[in-house]
Amino acid sequence: MAKDDGRIDVIFCHYNTARAPLLRHMALHCVAFLCSTRPGDLRVLLVDGSPRQDDELSRSLPSLGAEYVHCGRELSFAETYNAGVRRTSSPVVVLVANDVLIDARQVRKLAQEIRDDVGCALPYLSFSDYGAQRARRLRVPRRCFPTRMTLNVNAFSRRALEQVGLIPEQMSGCYNDVILSIRLHEEGYAVVLRNVGAVTHLGQQTLKTRATSVDYSADARLFGEQYPRYFRRGVVLFHKVAQRPATRLLYRAVEALPAGFAQRLGLWPLAWAVEPYLCAEQGTVKETLKHFIRRARAAGSAQESAVPPVRG
């Protein structure tokens, strides 16, 4: 972890142009959950990118130990995060969506992953639109090096984040994470997926309440224009930024197929499911297999002991 005074800045991104009570209460709940778990060295602020200030949030957040920030105008998704980054100064900054339940201990574990060569660390989630980041009932590797990242909850090295130009503001809310993955890769920084325990992502509530300014089609066109080397026939070429040879080969194989064909066969979900095991740190897969074998033997022994004796 970067040398500092021990403080970690945590920035929640909030947007509620429709002033939906559900989103306000959800944001308060997520901030309260973090602030109630011995925050200590954490400075927590919520940046509101909505067109108008939310007076209820402004009144309630200080009582939870968090700050409320409104810039006096509507902000895009990336601008909201960047406004928080510019208002803080710690070497490690943690960006959190307003629908993620994460505690202070888990935030610190993510922050501990940040080193000179690691620009970003993210946790497994109960829900993620990037399948490799989803927690599963099966044991997931403790630490691995995924091909990309999302912007649901991330610990960043401030130095790395500033070096790649902060969160890309030209996008309305899509492909920001893909661009950051590419930029971090090009600058030589690793992205780490760390198992910090159960982190609940309530999932797409802004979309369900229509409280979003995201335009996927426009962002896709813009990404294709700005990053043609990483975009072919509507498919992002993730193999170009894969951090491990095995995942590079996996994505190259899937990307070589027609997009519709690969989607119908379910190859993308399959690739995401196996990716963490292919890019796990050395020894993790072996430990996982041993864990499964021990569990299978234990289950077999339990079944044998449960069989009643045969009476003559």
Phi, psi and omega per residue, in radians:
M1 nan 2.553 -3.105
A2 -1.075 2.542 3.116
K3 -1.241 2.246 3.136
D4 -2.848 -2.957 -3.125
D5 -1.492 0.167 3.103
G6 1.658 -0.138 -3.093
R7 -1.462 2.519 3.064
I8 -2.189 2.247 3.087
D9 -1.566 2.221 3.126
V10 -2.016 2.147 -3.054
I11 -2.066 2.043 3.042
F12 -1.570 2.377 3.096
C13 -1.750 2.151 -3.095
H14 -2.251 2.453 3.091
Y15 -2.605 2.155 -3.071
N16 -2.615 1.151 -3.098
T17 -1.125 -0.462 3.136
A18 -1.466 -0.048 -3.085
R19 0.896 0.734 -3.139
A20 -1.259 2.182 3.126
P21 -0.983 -0.619 -3.131
L22 -0.995 -0.806 -3.106
L23 -1.194 -0.672 3.119
R24 -1.094 -0.834 -3.109
H25 -1.177 -0.643 3.115
M26 -1.103 -0.787 3.126
A27 -1.083 -0.780 3.105
L28 -1.058 -0.721 -3.135
H29 -1.101 -0.772 -3.107
C30 -1.170 -0.721 3.103
V31 -1.160 -0.766 3.139
A32 -1.082 -0.666 3.131
F33 -1.070 -0.800 3.128
L34 -1.157 -0.804 -3.051
C35 -1.243 -0.291 -3.130
S36 -1.563 -0.065 -3.052
T37 -1.903 1.001 3.092
R38 0.912 1.132 -3.081
P39 -1.142 -0.649 3.030
G40 0.862 -1.628 -3.047
D41 -1.511 0.143 -3.106
L42 -1.696 2.307 2.964
R43 -1.802 2.102 -3.023
V44 -1.970 2.252 3.017
L45 -2.417 2.578 3.066
L46 -1.942 2.148 3.102
V47 -1.761 2.148 -3.086
D48 -1.750 1.975 3.136
G49 -1.584 0.140 -3.137
S50 -1.173 2.743 -3.133
P51 -1.044 -0.625 -3.113
R52 -2.114 2.620 3.107
Q53 -1.131 2.505 3.083
D54 -1.702 1.854 -3.064
D55 -1.124 -0.580 -3.134
E56 -1.186 -0.749 3.075
L57 -1.120 -0.719 -3.134
S58 -1.046 -0.634 3.131
R59 -1.378 -0.647 -2.961
S60 -1.461 -0.645 -3.013
L61 -1.096 -0.740 3.126
P62 -1.012 -0.582 3.127
S63 -1.199 -0.330 3.099
L64 -1.572 -0.148 -3.085
G65 1.633 0.332 -3.127
A66 -2.123 2.807 3.122
E67 -1.807 2.583 3.071
Y68 -1.934 2.282 -3.127
V69 -2.215 2.199 2.997
H70 -2.290 2.270 -3.013
C71 -1.550 0.093 3.093
G72 1.460 0.110 3.113
R73 -2.742 2.940 3.103
E74 -1.300 2.396 3.129
L75 -2.099 2.596 3.010
S76 -1.285 2.994 3.118
F77 -0.930 -0.895 -3.103
A78 -1.193 -0.700 3.130
E79 -1.065 -0.623 -3.137
T80 -1.106 -0.866 3.087
Y81 -1.063 -0.806 -3.074
N82 -1.129 -0.577 3.091
A83 -1.072 -0.670 3.099
G84 -1.220 -0.717 3.133
V85 -1.058 -0.720 -3.103
R86 -1.245 -0.312 3.137
R87 -1.631 0.032 -3.110
T88 -2.157 3.024 -3.034
S89 -2.496 -0.060 -3.078
S90 -1.212 2.655 3.141
P91 -1.109 -0.433 3.091
V92 -2.052 2.220 3.134
V93 -2.176 2.364 -3.098
V94 -1.971 2.131 3.138
L95 -1.777 2.285 -3.051
V96 -2.342 2.335 3.028
A97 -1.252 2.796 -3.073
N98 -1.381 0.196 3.120
D99 -2.254 0.538 -3.124
V100 -2.099 2.240 3.086
L101 -1.732 1.859 3.136
I102 -2.386 2.452 -3.099
D103 -1.734 3.002 -3.042
A104 -1.115 -0.653 3.125
R105 -1.082 -0.723 -3.140
Q106 -1.200 -0.635 3.078
V107 -1.065 -0.759 -3.132
R108 -1.140 -0.662 3.108
K109 -1.089 -0.705 3.084
L110 -1.113 -0.785 -3.102
A111 -1.088 -0.568 -3.140
Q112 -1.161 -0.329 3.126
E113 -1.341 -0.317 -3.066
I114 -1.316 2.107 3.103
R115 -2.347 -3.062 -3.111
D116 -1.025 -0.594 -3.088
D117 -1.764 -0.044 3.126
V118 -1.935 1.995 -3.086
G119 -1.605 -0.373 -3.055
C120 -2.649 2.461 3.039
A121 -2.306 2.372 -3.112
L122 -2.365 2.696 -3.108
P123 -1.730 2.876 2.906
Y124 -1.191 2.580 -3.110
L125 -2.202 2.737 3.056
S126 -1.189 -0.464 3.095
F127 -2.522 2.356 3.074
S128 -2.735 2.507 3.083
D129 -1.398 -0.022 2.974
Y130 -1.894 1.855 -2.955
G131 -1.010 -0.553 -3.121
A132 -1.137 -0.365 -3.107
Q133 -1.563 -0.064 -3.113
R134 -1.378 2.303 3.020
A135 -1.228 2.523 -3.123
R136 -2.210 2.911 3.097
R137 -1.175 -0.526 3.050
L138 -1.263 2.661 -3.133
R139 -1.146 2.306 3.121
V140 -1.789 2.680 3.132
P141 -1.025 2.532 -3.141
R142 -1.136 -0.674 -3.071
R143 -2.596 2.252 3.109
C144 -2.571 3.058 -3.033
F145 -2.120 1.535 -3.026
P146 -1.255 2.868 -3.140
T147 -1.234 -0.595 -3.088
R148 -2.523 -3.049 -3.127
M149 -2.367 2.962 2.965
T150 -2.128 3.068 3.118
L151 -1.998 0.729 3.044
N152 -1.469 -0.864 3.024
V153 -2.706 2.179 -3.047
N154 -2.556 2.414 2.911
A155 -1.696 2.227 -3.132
F156 -2.066 2.529 2.831
S157 -1.260 2.169 -3.140
R158 -1.035 -0.692 -3.139
R159 -1.028 -0.822 -3.138
A160 -1.144 -0.737 -3.104
L161 -1.108 -0.729 3.112
E162 -1.226 -0.574 -3.136
Q163 -1.150 -0.591 -3.137
V164 -1.642 0.115 3.035
G165 1.561 0.415 -3.102
L166 1.065 -2.884 -3.113
I167 -1.261 2.244 -3.090
P168 -1.033 2.074 -3.044
E169 -1.584 -0.106 -3.133
Q170 -1.314 -0.260 3.135
M171 -1.664 2.605 -3.136
S172 -1.370 -0.321 -3.126
G173 2.765 -0.120 3.081
C174 -1.959 2.639 3.108
Y175 1.223 -0.070 3.051
N176 -1.013 -0.769 -3.113
D177 -1.184 -0.649 3.121
V178 -1.131 -0.773 3.137
I179 -1.100 -0.727 3.102
L180 -1.099 -0.703 3.096
S181 -1.041 -0.779 3.136
I182 -1.116 -0.822 -3.095
R183 -1.135 -0.736 3.100
L184 -1.089 -0.735 3.116
H185 -1.069 -0.788 -3.105
E186 -1.173 -0.470 3.122
E187 -1.570 0.023 3.068
G188 1.525 0.242 3.134
Y189 -1.638 2.472 3.064
A190 -1.568 2.672 3.000
V191 -1.969 2.291 -3.061
V192 -2.051 2.317 3.016
L193 -1.782 2.044 -2.983
R194 -2.068 2.289 3.082
N195 -1.417 1.825 3.141
V196 -1.889 0.241 -3.073
G197 1.731 -3.069 -3.043
A198 -1.170 2.087 3.038
V199 -2.117 2.055 -3.043
T200 -1.595 2.183 3.020
H201 -1.880 1.974 -3.066
L202 -1.156 -0.480 2.837
G203 1.495 1.797 2.893
Q204 1.024 0.541 3.119
Q205 -1.188 -0.544 3.106
T206 -1.145 -0.609 3.105
L207 -1.238 -0.709 -3.106
K208 -1.153 -0.555 -3.140
T209 -1.689 0.105 3.137
R210 1.056 0.401 3.138
A211 -1.637 1.140 -3.100
T212 -2.671 2.628 3.081
S213 -1.946 0.310 -3.060
V214 -1.280 2.372 3.081
D215 -2.233 1.697 -3.043
Y216 -1.107 -0.792 -3.080
S217 -1.068 -0.778 3.140
A218 -1.116 -0.716 3.137
D219 -1.147 -0.674 3.136
A220 -1.109 -0.757 3.115
R221 -1.093 -0.760 -3.114
L222 -1.155 -0.703 3.106
F223 -1.082 -0.776 3.131
G224 -1.057 -0.629 3.131
E225 -1.260 -0.688 -3.054
Q226 -1.496 -0.460 -3.103
Y227 -2.269 1.026 -3.102
P228 -1.082 -0.467 3.137
R229 -1.156 -0.424 -3.088
Y230 -1.889 0.233 -3.033
F231 -2.434 2.206 3.138
R232 -2.520 2.098 3.119
R233 0.889 0.758 3.078
G234 1.385 0.098 -3.125
V235 -1.989 2.253 3.061
V236 -1.311 2.273 -3.105
L237 -1.515 1.423 -3.058
F238 -1.212 -0.364 -3.122
H239 -1.098 -0.377 -3.135
K240 -1.267 -0.318 3.126
V241 -2.069 0.135 3.128
A242 -1.079 2.412 -3.063
Q243 -1.568 -0.173 -3.131
R244 -2.313 2.518 -3.110
P245 -0.991 -0.687 -3.104
A246 -1.117 -0.743 3.122
T247 -1.263 -0.540 3.069
R248 -1.074 -0.769 3.123
L249 -1.158 -0.718 3.137
L250 -1.045 -0.885 -3.107
Y251 -1.202 -0.612 3.101
R252 -1.059 -0.698 -3.134
A253 -1.151 -0.768 -3.118
V254 -1.229 -0.699 -3.105
E255 -1.204 -0.389 -3.137
A256 -1.284 -0.326 -3.132
L257 -1.510 2.715 3.038
P258 -0.989 2.392 -3.015
A259 -0.987 -0.795 -3.126
G260 -1.112 -0.699 3.135
F261 -1.114 -0.823 3.131
A262 -1.085 -0.643 -3.138
Q263 -1.215 -0.742 -3.134
R264 -1.105 -0.619 -3.139
L265 -1.401 -0.131 -3.131
G266 1.259 0.534 -3.084
L267 -1.286 -0.556 3.121
W268 -1.153 -0.859 3.070
P269 -1.033 -0.613 3.113
L270 -1.146 -0.760 3.118
A271 -1.075 -0.757 -3.140
W272 -1.136 -0.612 -3.097
A273 -1.177 -0.662 -3.077
V274 -1.600 -0.256 -3.045
E275 -0.960 -0.830 -3.103
P276 -0.999 -0.560 -3.119
Y277 -1.354 -0.494 3.128
L278 -1.343 -0.488 -3.065
C279 -1.962 0.340 -3.131
A280 -1.229 2.665 3.086
E281 -1.089 2.715 -3.026
Q282 -0.951 2.271 3.102
G283 1.672 -0.310 -3.056
T284 -1.180 -0.770 -3.121
V285 -1.110 -0.726 3.112
K286 -1.057 -0.759 3.117
E287 -1.112 -0.675 3.138
T288 -1.124 -0.758 3.120
L289 -1.099 -0.725 3.098
K290 -1.070 -0.674 3.123
H291 -1.074 -0.799 3.137
F292 -1.109 -0.708 -3.134
I293 -1.121 -0.755 3.112
R294 -1.077 -0.727 3.135
R295 -1.142 -0.696 -3.137
A296 -1.139 -0.739 3.120
R297 -1.136 -0.720 3.130
A298 -1.110 -0.712 3.124
A299 -1.142 -0.689 3.114
G300 -1.119 -0.733 3.125
S301 -1.119 -0.668 -3.137
A302 -1.148 -0.693 3.131
Q303 -1.155 -0.706 -3.136
E304 -1.109 -0.723 -3.125
S305 -1.239 -0.353 -3.125
A306 -1.483 -0.231 -3.133
V307 -1.270 2.167 -3.119
P308 -1.197 2.588 -3.135
P309 -1.162 2.571 3.114
V310 -1.397 2.192 -3.128
R311 -1.672 2.348 -3.137
G312 -1.383 nan nan
